[in-house]
Amino acid sequence: MIRFSSGASRELEADFRRYERQLEGRGHRFLAAIDVALARIVTAPLTFPFVRAPHVRSAKVALFPYRVVFLVAGDDIHVLAVAHGRRPPGTNAWTSPRW
């Protein structure tokens, strides 16, 4: 099961809205790319590289400068962030001490 942190959900929703404001339909293409990344994660979660040892991994989102940052806990995938690759360090939810 895929579970989103509240921060990851907020990031995803805000970025979707921003892309839709830029060009109608772009936000939906962004969500479709996120869905493809999530499907890849579910298929083989342990194949993705660590971004923060020992448990936090990330998957590149095709066609957009984003990564899905997650950890695996049993059969669950916990999405910690939908991180924009060009945001300054420390501004993504996965760097927050809340998790």
Secondary structure as UniProt FT lines:
FT   STRAND          2..4
FT   HELIX           6..22
FT   TURN            24..25
FT   HELIX           26..43
FT   HELIX           45..47
FT   STRAND          50..52
FT   TURN            53..55
FT   STRAND          56..60
FT   TURN            62..63
FT   STRAND          66..73
FT   TURN            74..75
FT   STRAND          76..84
FT   TURN            85..86
FT   TURN            89..90
FT   HELIX           93..95
FT   TURN            97..98
//
